[in-house]
Amino acid sequence: MVLAYLRFGNGPFLFNPLPTMGGPPYPADYGYSLAVCYVAWIAVVAALYPLCLWFAQVKQRRHDWWLSYL
């Protein structure tokens, strides 16, 4: 929704029902190409990797019972 808002502004699709549920139709150029989706996916994985690495190190250092549930 954030990317759609940045690209299309406050369009009719932001807080209305989906087009398949009787809402207004999407704009003709709605969506992104596959290359943009892959770039976004790689960016999210790269951004989360340091956090996951840190958390794995925390779980190795500490042996609290509740960390096994995370």
C-alpha positions in Angstrom: 0.0 0.0 0.0 2.9 2.4 0.7 4.4 1.8 -2.7 1.0 2.2 -4.4 0.4 5.4 -2.5 3.9 6.8 -3.5 3.3 5.9 -7.1 -0.4 6.7 -7.6 -1.2 9.0 -4.8 -4.4 8.8 -2.8 -6.2 6.8 -5.4 -9.6 5.1 -5.2 -8.0 1.7 -4.3 -6.3 2.7 -1.1 -9.1 2.4 1.5 -11.9 1.1 -0.6 -12.8 -2.5 -1.3 -10.9 -4.5 -3.9 -12.2 -4.4 -7.5 -13.2 -8.0 -7.2 -15.4 -7.0 -4.2 -17.2 -4.2 -6.0 -14.7 -1.5 -5.6 -13.4 0.8 -8.3 -11.0 -0.7 -10.9 -7.2 -0.4 -10.6 -5.5 2.1 -12.9 -4.3 0.6 -16.2 -0.6 0.8 -15.2 -1.1 -0.4 -11.7 1.7 -2.7 -10.4 5.4 -3.1 -11.0 7.5 -5.2 -13.3 9.1 -8.4 -12.3 12.5 -6.8 -12.2 11.3 -4.2 -9.7 9.8 -6.9 -7.6 13.1 -8.8 -7.5 15.0 -5.6 -6.6 12.6 -4.9 -3.8 12.9 -8.5 -2.6 16.7 -8.4 -2.6 16.6 -5.1 -0.8 14.3 -6.4 2.0 16.5 -9.5 2.4 19.7 -7.4 2.5 18.1 -5.1 5.1 17.0 -7.9 7.4 20.2 -9.9 7.2 22.1 -7.9 9.8 19.1 -8.1 12.2 18.8 -11.8 11.8 22.6 -12.3 12.3 22.5 -10.2 15.5 19.5 -12.2 16.8 21.2 -15.5 16.0 24.3 -14.4 18.0 22.0 -13.3 20.9 20.4 -16.8 20.9 23.9 -18.4 20.9 25.1 -16.2 23.9 22.1 -16.5 26.0 20.1 -19.6 27.0 17.0 -18.1 28.4 14.0 -20.4 28.1 11.8 -17.9 26.2 14.4 -17.4 23.4 13.7 -21.0 22.3 10.2 -19.9 21.3 11.4 -17.1 19.0 
